[in-house]
């Protein structure tokens, strides 16, 4: 009887181990599509339903030949602009080609980019390559999207995690009451953004923790330590919304648990 029990125990252990490995592989390589609907005060009627594709933290990861798996998923979605919030290369793999392949495969929409902590060493070469592919770099700058007489301001800061952000400079020249969207790499920007009256902030950096525990969330996130407050999802402070995107790639270890790589779609609607 003992021999049979040991046999069952070994078999169960092997099956369980294979199941865990399969689950971990699935978490790293299967892409999720996450949808948010965000109510914006004073949203012009012309921008009702305006949808932002938010991409972040690729870390030079490849999804098929020339990113075809990722591009096919993206181009099945409906969106009006693309927001890219940094760490598209990795400091240990500064290959920009996976990012350029992704950009070349996207539907023709306005693309805005802010750098992350993995890009700062390669700022000049990365920015020039992205601009050659039609990407607008918002490193402490802003731009406007117009629809008729209405507009949406798109501001961006350099990486808050490395304290390179200059929010006042990024918002300079925005004197009207039209809604403001802020792109940043890390969620450290949330409090000053809320104090500045920004309606929507899109960030990445945390990877959703990469390893998440059910009912608890991320165990750790860079810059926030253990059990971080702003690890993943939708946060609000007054009329300011922040979306923390779980990202497309991994850092340090190619591991995810309860945190699949994702693309995010944010739909804007008028606040009641």
C-alpha positions in Angstrom: 0.0 0.0 0.0 2.8 2.4 0.8 4.4 1.8 -2.6 1.1 2.6 -4.4 0.7 5.7 -2.3 4.2 6.9 -3.2 3.6 6.1 -6.9 0.4 8.2 -6.8 2.3 11.0 -5.0 5.1 11.0 -7.6 2.6 11.0 -10.4 0.6 13.8 -8.9 3.8 15.8 -8.3 4.8 15.4 -12.0 1.4 16.2 -13.3 1.1 19.2 -11.0 4.6 20.4 -12.0 3.8 20.1 -15.7 0.5 22.0 -15.1 2.3 24.8 -13.3 4.9 25.1 -16.1 2.2 25.2 -18.7 0.4 27.9 -16.7 3.5 30.0 -16.4 4.2 29.7 -20.1 0.7 30.7 -20.9 1.0 33.8 -18.6 4.1 35.0 -20.4 3.1 34.3 -24.0 -0.7 34.7 -24.2 -1.8 38.3 -24.9 -4.8 39.8 -23.1 -6.9 42.8 -24.3 -8.0 45.0 -21.4 -10.8 47.5 -21.8 -11.5 50.6 -19.7 -14.2 53.2 -20.0 -13.3 56.5 -18.4 -15.7 59.4 -17.7 -14.1 62.8 -18.4 -15.4 66.1 -17.2 -16.0 68.6 -20.0 -15.3 66.1 -22.7 -16.3 67.7 -26.1 -19.0 65.9 -28.0 -16.5 65.5 -30.9 -14.4 63.2 -28.6 -17.2 61.1 -27.3 -16.1 57.5 -27.6 -12.6 58.4 -28.5 -10.4 55.3 -27.8 -6.7 55.2 -27.0 -4.6 52.1 -27.6 -2.1 52.0 -24.7 1.1 50.0 -25.1 3.9 49.8 -22.6 7.0 47.9 -21.4 7.7 45.7 -24.4 11.3 45.2 -23.2 12.3 44.1 -26.8 10.1 41.1 -26.6 9.1 39.4 -29.8 5.6 38.1 -30.6 6.1 36.1 -33.7 7.8 36.9 -36.9 8.1 40.7 -37.2 5.6 41.0 -34.3 2.8 39.5 -36.5 1.0 37.9 -33.5 0.9 41.2 -31.6 0.1 43.3 -34.7 -2.8 41.0 -35.8 -4.4 41.3 -32.3 -4.0 45.1 -32.3 -5.4 45.7 -35.7 -8.5 43.7 -34.8 -9.3 46.5 -32.3 -10.9 49.9 -32.9 -8.9 52.9 -31.7 -8.2 56.5 -32.6 -4.6 57.0 -31.3 -1.7 55.1 -29.8 0.0 55.9 -26.5 3.4 54.3 -25.8 4.7 54.8 -22.3 8.3 53.6 -22.3 10.6 50.6 -21.7 10.2 49.4 -25.2 13.8 48.3 -25.1 15.6 46.6 -22.2 18.9 47.9 -20.7 20.3 44.4 -21.2 18.8 44.1 -24.8 18.7 47.6 -26.3 17.4 46.3 -29.6 14.8 48.7 -31.1 13.9 46.5 -34.0 10.9 44.7 -32.2 9.5 48.2 -31.5 10.0 49.5 -35.0 8.4 46.3 -36.4 5.4 46.9 -34.2 5.1 50.6 -35.3 5.3 49.7 -38.9 2.5 47.2 -38.6 0.1 49.4 -36.8 -2.9 51.0 -38.5 -2.3 54.6 -39.5 -3.1 56.5 -36.3 -1.3 59.2 -34.4 1.4 57.7 -32.2 2.8 59.4 -29.0 5.7 58.1 -27.0 7.3 58.9 -23.7 10.6 57.3 -22.5 11.0 54.9 -19.6 13.9 54.1 -17.3 15.4 51.5 -19.7 15.6 54.1 -22.6 17.5 56.9 -20.9 21.0 55.7 -21.9 20.0 55.5 -25.5 17.8 58.6 -25.7 19.1 60.2 -28.9 19.3 57.1 -31.1 15.9 55.9 -30.0 14.1 59.2 -30.4 15.5 59.8 -33.8 14.5 56.4 -35.0 11.0 56.7 -33.7 10.5 60.2 -35.2 11.7 58.8 -38.6 8.7 56.4 -38.3 6.2 59.2 -37.5 6.1 58.9 -33.8 5.6 62.1 -31.7 8.0 62.2 -28.7 6.5 63.9 -25.7 9.4 64.2 -23.2 8.1 67.1 -21.1 6.1 68.4 -24.0 2.5 68.5 -25.3 0.6 68.3 -28.5 -3.1 68.7 -29.4 -5.5 66.6 -31.3 -8.3 68.6 -33.0 -11.7 67.6 -34.1 -13.5 70.5 -35.6 -13.3 73.3 -33.0 -12.8 70.9 -30.1 -9.4 69.5 -29.0 -7.8 67.0 -26.7 -4.4 67.9 -25.2 -1.8 65.1 -25.1 1.0 65.9 -22.7 3.9 63.7 -21.8 6.7 63.6 -19.2 10.1 62.0 -19.2 10.5 59.1 -16.8 9.2 59.9 -13.2 11.0 56.9 -11.8 14.3 58.5 -12.6 13.0 61.9 -11.6 13.4 63.2 -15.1 9.7 64.4 -15.3 8.9 68.1 -15.5 5.1 68.3 -15.4 4.9 72.0 -15.4 7.0 72.1 -18.5 4.8 69.4 -20.1 1.6 71.4 -19.4 3.1 74.7 -20.5 0.9 76.6 -23.0 -2.3 74.7 -22.1 -4.5 77.6 -21.1 -8.0 76.4 -22.0 -10.4 74.0 -20.2 -10.1 71.3 -22.8 -9.4 67.8 -21.4 -5.8 66.8 -20.8 -4.3 63.3 -21.2 -0.9 62.8 -19.6 1.5 60.0 -20.7 4.2 58.9 -18.2 6.2 55.8 -17.7 5.7 55.3 -13.9 2.8 55.9 -11.6 4.8 58.3 -9.3 3.3 61.1 -11.4 -0.2 60.5 -10.1 -0.4 62.9 -7.2 1.1 65.9 -9.0 -1.0 65.2 -12.0 -4.2 65.2 -9.9 -3.1 68.5 -8.3 -2.6 69.9 -11.8 -6.1 69.0 -12.9 -5.1 66.4 -15.5 -8.2 64.3 -16.4 -6.5 61.1 -17.4 -3.0 59.6 -16.8 -1.7 56.5 -18.6 1.4 54.7 -17.2 3.2 51.4 -17.1 6.4 50.4 -15.4 5.0 48.0 -12.7 4.2 45.1 -15.1 1.3 44.6 -12.8 3.9 43.2 -10.4 4.6 40.3 -12.9 3.7 38.0 -10.0 0.3 38.7 -8.4 -1.5 36.9 -5.6 -5.3 36.3 -5.7 -7.2 38.9 -3.6 -3.9 40.6 -2.7 -2.3 41.9 -6.0 1.3 42.5 -6.7 3.9 41.4 -4.3 6.4 44.1 -5.3 6.8 46.9 -7.8 9.9 49.0 -8.6 9.8 52.3 -6.8 6.9 51.2 -4.5 8.4 48.2 -2.6 6.3 45.4 -1.2 2.5 45.3 -1.8 2.5 48.5 -3.8 -0.5 50.8 -3.9 -0.5 51.6 -7.6 0.3 48.2 -9.0 -2.3 47.7 -11.7 -5.7 48.9 -13.0 -7.8 52.0 -12.6 -7.2 54.6 -9.9 -9.0 57.9 -9.2 -8.2 61.0 -7.2 -11.0 63.6 -7.5 -11.6 64.0 -11.2 -8.3 62.5 -12.2 -8.1 59.0 -13.5 -5.0 56.8 -13.8 -4.7 53.6 -15.7 -1.7 51.4 -14.8 -1.1 49.0 -17.7 0.4 45.6 -17.0 2.7 45.8 -20.0 3.8 43.5 -22.8 7.2 42.3 -21.6 9.0 41.2 -18.6 12.0 42.5 -16.7 14.7 40.6 -14.7 13.0 37.3 -15.0 10.8 36.0 -17.9 8.1 35.1 -15.4 4.4 36.1 -14.9 1.8 34.7 -12.5 -1.8 35.9 -12.6 -0.6 38.8 -14.7 -0.8 38.2 -18.5 0.9 40.6 -20.9 -1.7 43.0 -22.3 -2.7 45.7 -24.6 -5.1 48.3 -23.2 -7.9 50.2 -24.8 -9.3 53.3 -23.0 -12.6 54.7 -24.2 -13.4 58.3 -23.2 -17.0 59.2 -22.4 -18.6 62.3 -20.9 -18.9 62.5 -17.2 -22.6 62.7 -16.0 
